[in-house]
Amino acid sequence: MPTTVKSQLNKKVFGSASAIIIALLLYTAALPQQAQSLFTLIQTNIIENGSWFYVLTVAFIFFFVIFLGVSRYGDIRLGPDHSTPDYSLVSWLSMLFAAGMGIGLMFFGVAEPLMHYLSPPTAETGTVEAVQEAMKMTFFHWGLHAWAIYAIVALVLAYFSYRHNLPLTLRSALYPLIGDKIYKWPGHLVDIFAVVSTVFGVATSLGLGASQVNAGFGYLFGIEVSVTNQIIIMFGITSLAVISVATGLDKGIKILSETNMVLAVILLLLIFVLGPTVFLLQAYLQNIGDYLADIIHNTFNLFAYKKTDWIGGWTIFYWGWWLAWAPFVGLFIARISRGRTIREFIIGVMLIPTVFTLFWMTIFGNSAIDLVYNQGIVELGEMVSKDSSVALFVFLENFPLSSVLSFFSVLMIVIFFVTSCDSGAMVVDMLCSHGKNDTPLWQRVYWAVGIGIVAAILLLAGGLNALQTMTIASALPFTIVLLLAITGLIKSLRVEAFKQDSQLIAAIPHSGNENSDSWQMRLKNVVDFPNKVNVSKFVKQTVVPAFDSVAKELQANQINVEISHDDGLTLIVDHGEAQEFVYRVLARKYSQPDYVIEANEAEDEQSYYRAEVHLGEGGQDYDIMGWSKTAVINNIIDQYHKHLHFLHLLR
């Protein structure tokens, strides 16, 4: 059984993570060029020597998540079987979308498709092929694979926390592998790594996003784009995040996420209506077709036969980025997903946001490419190449009410950053508090303010690029931890399957006219582990007479019956050209379980036997040893009744 925790604050994780963050912060701020060189060297080596590992891991995660969604495991609920979802579908989707990719869509919705169009991996720039390839690769980087990574991390955390009552932290995923050691330093190290990765990941995005907000204010109000203004912007975002995180998940984060979801839909519809509407609908459908048609090829494409830096700068970078963000986003999604089935969870996390994300990329990306490719507005492409943070606002200048649209966009970006900052603070606080969310206010404020301070210092020191690179490099050790966690999940799901199967076995029929001691005989049969002699004796004294009685009655109804003693005891009912009915009892040998106190006094004290029922399609995994003759007869009739119904359905 899992060990219970006593103190709410895990001082070992809290103190160690804080010390590591301060040390890395001082190193990156004091020696930014050296830090940049070191982290770039690490990333270069990972891309050159480990890109195949990233590609293979993401491919495995992608197909494994799909398998879980369509398999029998999809019916397992993330929580007790009677549990219901904590949040409505709209609130749930809004929160996971805001935490997962909201800010990325604002930053890259225009920039990435244009950059792929201007510099495609294989097509010639300025051609229709370049347009199609640009959208195809954008879909690939922002589609199902990215959400599959988030989904598997969130699923592992939610399953072990809500199904097995383990702490809602990353360490719990390793419980099937290391047991109660998750409460000691092996578990502490996993959570410390997750805390450091989350803080720097959110801080890096906060710093990069401040430049986009600053660019938006520059377009709207003529405010100078400078580090000072960006620090002021981050201070404002952090202050709003502190207010949000202080109000808790059910108020601050939920309300902001739902508000931003509404704003995102409004902005999307405005661009859709004001832009080339019919073309965008056509492009969306064709983009999806191109994406799905090449999804297997792109999943495993490493450009092994064509030496290029493109895959390292794009696909490997994105896979590393999604993996690096997975502890943060995964834990947040797990926190809001209690009560949903695995199938519902996978559809909600992987499919629905992907459909919206790809529609967003089509509306903004295809519209931007159309401006450059068909309308000759080359300045947009030049600005994107020069500074991607202004891409959205330069793009909006080509639409009516551009100032309103830009203000709308800046408001969304600010809210997205507030939700990223406060949800990041909540996640880190949970990692430092044994997965608890009802922590003292000072802990949540500490991490919200800390993320803002880290981002501000790095921006002043020019170390954001180094930290961005370090965040990507940190994905490698996390990937190894994640694969171990998936191994633990597979192991636990197999146990769940066995448990479900055990509920389907045929229980010993209970007859009301038996004497008052019948329940004691039934219990003895359940806990007994008979040897081969006893099972053979039971078959001869009980099963054979039962077979004879059933055969006699069937023959009286002009039905051909045969009883065979080869390969166990078999009853065969012939139905002419239709499939025959087969009911066989076999004595099967098994190893004694560890909890048996006294072994059987047979030739093999380490084994026992079961009188198992096999039908024509194979073994049914239940044991009739110890049943009465009447109980065996009733079981034969039950199975024969099912067989006759099967034959009826075939007619």
N, C-alpha and C positions, 0 to 999 in steps of 0.2 A: 504494500500500500504506500502511496506517496506520503512523504513526511510533511507535516504542517509547519508553516513558518510562524515565528513568534512576533518579531518586530516588523513594523510596516516599512520603514526605510532600510534598504540594504546598504549599510555603510560601506561595505567593501566595494561594491559596484559604484556607488555614488562618489566616494573619495578617489578611487583609482581612475575612474573615467574623467573626473574633473582635473586631476593632476596631468593625465595624458593630454587632454585638450589644451591646457595651459602651456605645457611643454612644446607641443606642436605649433601652437599659436606663436609663442616666442621665437621659435626657430624660423618659422615661415616669415614672420614680420621682421626679424633682425637680419636674416640672410635670404631675402626673397629670390635673388637670382640663383644662388646656390640651391635653394629648395626647388625652384623651378627646374633646374638642370637635373637634380637627383630624381624628382618625380617623373620628369619626361623620359629619363633613361629607363626607369622601371617600366613605364608604360610602353616604350618602344620595344623592350625585350619581351613584354607580355604579348604584344601584337605579333612580333616576328616568330616567337616560339610557342605561344599558347593560344593563338587565335582559333586553332582547330578545337581546342578544349572548350572555349566559349561557345563556338558554333554547335558543337556536339551536345553540350549541356542544355543550351536553349532549345535545340531540336527535341531532346529527350523530354524536357519539361512541357513543351508544346503538345506533343503527342500523348504524354502521360495524363495531362489535365483533361484532354478530350476523352481519353479512355475512362477516366473516373466519372466524367459526366454521363456517359452512355452505359456504364457498367452497372451491375447490381449494387455496387457501393453508393451509387447516386441517391438511394433511398435513405441512407443513414443521415440522421439529423445532427446538426452541430449543437448538441445539448441533449438533455433527456428526451425520450421519445414523445413526451407530452408537451414539450416546450413550443412556444410560438415566437415569431420574430419580434424583437424589441422595437423596431422602427418600421414605419410604412414603406412601401416600395419606392415611392417618390423621394422620401427623406433619405433612405438608404442609398439610392443611386446618386443623389445629389452630393452626399458626403464623400462617397468613395471616388466620384468623378473629380470633385474639387481637390481632394488630397492627391489623387493619382496623376492627373495630367492637365488640369485646368490651366496653370500658368504656362506650361509648355506649348499649348495650343496658341495662346496669345503671342508668344515669342516666336514660334517657328511656323505658325500657320501660313504665313506669307513667305517667310525667308527660306525655309528648306525646299519647297517645290521650285522656287526660282533658282536657288543655288544648284539644284540637280539639273535644271533645264540649261543653265549657263555652263555647267561642267558635268555632263552625264558620264556614267562609268563606261559605257560602251558605244552609245549612239553619237552621232555628229551634232554639234551644237547648232541651234537654229533650225532644226528640222522637226517634222511631225513626230518622228521616232523619239527625238529628245524630249518632247512634251509628254508622250506616253510613258517613257522610261522614268521621267521625273516624278510623275504621279504614282507609278508602280512602286518605286523605291521608297517614296514617302509613306505610302500605305504599308509597306513591309516593315518599316521602322516603327510605325505608330499603331500597328494593328494587333492581331491576335497574339503574337509572340510576346509583346510587352505586357499585355494584360494577363497572359498565362503565367509569367514570372510573378507578378503581384498575386495572382490567384493561388498559386501553389504555396507561397509563403504564408499568406493569410489563412489558407485552408489548414495547413499543418498546425499553426498556432491556435486557431479556433477549435479544431478537433480535439487536441490534447487538453486545452483549457476547459471547454464546455462539456466535453464528453467524458473526460477522465479527471476533472477537478484539479488540474495542475495549474501553476501560475501562468498568467497570460504574458509570458516573456519568451524570448527566443530559445532559452535553455530547455524548456519543456519538450521541445521537439526531439531532444536526444534521450528522453526518458526510456524508451524501449531498448536503447543501446547501452546506456550506462547506469540506468536505475537511479537510486537516490544520490548518486554522485553529482546530479544536476544541482543539488543544494550546496555543493562544495565548490572548490576553485575551478574545476572544469566548467561548471555552469556559470560561475562568476565571469570567467574569461569571455565566454560567448556573449553575455549581456554587456560587458564592458566594450567589446568590439562593436556591438550594435549601437551603443550610446554614442561612441566617438564617430562612427560612420554617419549616424543620423544628424548629429549636431553640425558636422562640417558639410554634409550634403545640403541641409536646409540653409545653413549660413552662406554657402557658396551661391545657391540659387537666389537667396535674398539679396546678395551683393550684385549679382548679374542683373536681377530684375529691377533694382534701383536705377540702373542706367536706362532701362526702358521707360520707367515712369518719368525719369528726368527728361528723356527725349520727348515724351508725350506732353509734359508741361512746357517744354521749349516750343513745340509746335502750337500749343494752345495759347500760352500766355507770354511767350518770348523769354522764358526763364533760362538763364545760362546753364549749359550742360557742364557741370564741374563736380569734382569729388566732394566739395563742401556741401553742395546741394543734395548730392546723393546720400551723404551722411545724415542730413536733416530728414530726407525722405525715409531712410531706414529707421530713424528715431521715431517718426510718426507711425510707421507700420508696426514697429515693436510695441509702442504704447497701446495701439488698438488691439494687438495680439494679447497683451497682458490683460486688458479688460475682457476680451473674449474668453481667454483661458480661465479667468477668475470666475466667470459665470457658469463654466462647465460645458460638457459635451451636449447635453440636451437643450441648452439655450444658445450660447454664443456660437459654437461651431456649426450647430445644426441650422440656426437661422441664417448665418452668413452663407453657408453652402447652398441652401435653398434659394436665397436671394440671388446669388451669383449664377445659379443654374437658370433662373428666369431671365437674367440679364444676358446670359450667353445665347439663349434661344432667341431673344429679341434681336440682338446684334446679328446673329446668323440669318434670321429671316429678312432683316433689312438689306443686307448685302445680297442675299438670294433674289429679292424682289428688284432691287435697284440695278443688279448686274444682269448678265445674259442668262436669264432664268431657264429657258428651254435647253440651251446648250449645257448648263450646269447639271440639269437632270440627266441628260444623255451621257455627259461625262462621268457622273457618279456611277451609273450602271456599268459603263464600259470600264471604268477604273476598277470596280469590284471584280468584274470578269477577268481583267488582266492580272489582278492581284492573286485571285484564287487559282487561275490557270498556271501561274509560275511559282506558287507558294512552296512547293517541294523543291524545285530547282534553286530558288533563292535561299531557302532554309539551309541548304548544304553547300552553297556556292562560296568558295574561298578564293576564287580567282587564282587557283594554283597554277594554271597554264598561261596566265597573263599577269605578269608582275606589275602591280599597281599599288599605290598608297591609298587608293580610294576606300577599300574595305576597312583599313585601320582607322581612317578618319571619320568613317560613317558607321557601318554595321557593327564592327567590334566596339567602337565608342558607345553606340547606343546600347548594345547588350550589356556592356560594363556599367553604363549609367543606370539602366533599369535594375540590374542586380544590386548595385550599390544602394539604390533607393528602396529596394524591396523590404529590408527590415522595418523601415519607417512606415511605408505605405501598407505593407502586409499586416503589421501589428495594428495599425489604425483600422483597416478594413475588418480584421478579425474582431476588434472591439465592438464594431457596430453590426456584426453578422450573426449573433447568437440566435438560435431557434430556426434557422433555415436548413433545408436539406442540402447535401453536397451537390446534387444536380441543380437545384434552384440557385445555389451559391455560384456555381461555375457559369451558368447561363447569365446571371446577373452581373458578375464581375468581369467575365471574359467577353461575352457576346454583345450585350446592350451598350456598354461604353464604346466598344470598338465600332459599332454601327454609327454612333454619333460622332466619334472622333474622325472617322473616314469621311463622313458627310461634311464636317467642318473643314477638313483638309481640301476637299473638292471645292467647296464654295470659295474659300480664301485662296487656295493654291492655284486652282484653274483660272480663277478670275485674274489673279496677278500675272500668270503666264500669258493669258489672253491679251492683257494690256501691253505686254512687251512683244509678243509674237505677232499678234494680228493688228494692234493699234499703234505699234512703233514707239511706245513710250519707253525708250531705252534708259532714261534717267532712273526709273524704278530699279532696273537690274543693276545699274552702277551703284546706287545707294545701298542696295542690299549687300553687294560685294564689299563695300567700304565699311558699313556699320549695320549689322543685322538688327540692332536694337531699335532702329528707326524705320524698319521695313514696313511695319503695320501702319504707321502714320503717313508715310509717303504713299502707300497704297490707298489709304482712305481719302487722300486729297483728290483722287480721280472720281469721287462719287458726290452726288448732291448732299448738302448738309454735312460736309466733311468735318466741320468743327464740332457739331453735335456728336457725330460718330466717334471722333477722336476722344472727346470728353467721356463718352460712354465707355470706350475701351480702357481709358486710364482708370476709371472707377472700377471696372472689372479686374484690372491687373492688381490694383491696391487690395481689393477684397480677396483675390486669389492668394496674394502674398500673406495677408493676415491669416487666412485659413491654413496655409502651409506652415506658418510660424507657430500658431497656437496648437495645431494638431501635432506638429513636431515636438513641441514642448510637452504635450500630454503624453505622447509615446515615450519620450525619454524619461519622464517622471515615472511612468509605469514600469519601465525597465529597471529603474532604481528602487522600486517599491514592491517587489515580488508580484508584479502584475496588477497591483491594486490601483483603482482610479479615484477612490475617495481619500486622497492624500491632503495634507495640510496645504493651505494656499501658498505659503512661502516657497514650497518645492516647485509648484507649477510656475510661479512668477520667476523663480531663480533660473529655470531653464529657458523661459521665454525671453527674459532680459539677456541671458547668457548668449543665446543664439544671435541676438541683435548686436551685442558687443563684439562677438567673434567676427561677424560680417563686417562691422565698421572698421575694426583694426586691420583686417586683411585688405579692405578696400584702400585704406590710407597707406598701407605698406606696399600695395601693388602685388599682394600675394594670392589674389583670388584665382588666377590661372593655375598657380602651383597647387592650390587646394582642389581645384576642379580635376586636375590630373591625378592627384592623390586619391580622390574619391573613386575615380574609375579603377585605379590600381587596386584599391581595397576590395573590389568586387571579386578578385581571384580567391582570397581565403574564404570569403563568405560563400562563394560557389561550392567549395568543398564541404563547408558546414551544411549547406542546403542539401547537397546530395546525401549526406549522412542522415539529415532529418527526413528526407523522402524515404530512405530505407526504413527508418523507424515507423513512418506512416504506413508503408506497405505491410510491415510486420503486424501492426495493430489492426489494419483493415482486414487482414486474413483472419485474425482472431474474431473480429466482428462477424465475418461470414460464417465461421464455424458456430458462433453463438446463435446466429439466425437459423442455421441448419438444424441445430439441436432443438429449436422450438417446433420444428416440423415433424419430428419423429412420432411414430405411432405409440401412444401411451398404452399401457396394459388396460384393456377394457375392464371396467368395474361392474360387477353384477350386484344388484341390490339384494338378491336373495342369498348371498354368501353369508357365512357366519361372521360374528363380530370381530374375529381376529384376522379378517381378510386383509386389512390394511397393513398388518404386521408382515404378512407373507409378501405383499407387494413391495414393501420397503426392503425386505431381505433380498428379493430378486434384483432390486435396483443397485444395492451396494455389494452384492456378491460378485466374485470373480472366479467362475467355475473353470475346472480343467477340462481336457478333451473327453475324458471318460464320462463325466457328468453331463456334458452337452450331448454326447452320443446316446446316453441313457434317456435323456429328455426327448430326443428326436424319436427314439424307438417306442417309448411308452406313451407319448402325448401327440407328437406331430403325425406319426404314421396313422394312428386311429382317426385323427382329425381329417387327414387326406382321404382315408377310406370312406368316411361318412359323407364328405362332400362329393366324392366320385360316385358313390352309390345313388345319391339324390339326383345328380346331374344325369346319370345314365337312365334313371327312371323317367326323365324328361326327354329321352331320345337324343342326348348329347354325348358325343364321343369323348371319352376321358382316358388318359394314360398316366400311370404313376411309374416313374423311373427312379431306380436307386443308384444310377451312375452319376458321379460328380455331385454328391449330395442327394437330397430327397427332392424330387421334382414332380409337380402336378401340371399336366399339359391338357388343355381343353381345345379340341379341334373345332374350327368353324369353317371348314371347307376352304374356299378360295380366300376368305378373309383371314386376317392375321390371327394366329392362335394365341391363347392366353397361357402364360407360363408363370408358375409360382414355385420358386425353389427355396429350400432352406439349406444353407451351407454353414458348416462349423469353421469359423475363421479365427486365426491365431493373432494375438496382440501382446505387446509388452506390458508388464504390470506397471501401473502408475506409481509415482514415488510416495503418494500419501497412503498406500495400502500398508497396514501395520503388519499383518501376517501373510506371508506368501502361501500359495496353495501347495499342498503336499503331493505334487505330481512329479512326473519325470523332469519337467522343466519348471522350476520354482519361480522363474522370472517372467512367465507368460500366463495368459488366460485365454479362454475361447468364448466366442459369441455365436449364437444361433441366428444368423442374419438372413433376412429376406431379400431375394433377388427376383426381379421380374424379367420379362423378355428384353427390356431395354437396359438392364443392369442392376447393380446393387442399390438398395434403397436406404442403406445406412441406419437401419434400426434392428434391434435385437429382440427376439420373442422368447428368449430363454426364461423359463419359469412360468410362462403363461399357462392357463388352463386349456383343456381341449376346446371348450366353448369359445374362449377368447381367440384361439388360433383359427377356428372355423369362421368366426365373425370377421377376422382380418382378411381371410381368403375371399369371403363374400364381398367385403368392401372393395378390395382390389379388383375383383372380377366385375363388380358393378361399374367401376371407373373404366375398365376395358370395354365393356359393352357400350358405354356412353361414347367412348372414343370411336368405336366402329360405327355408331349412329352418326356421328359428325362427318365421317368419311363418305357416307352414302350421298 
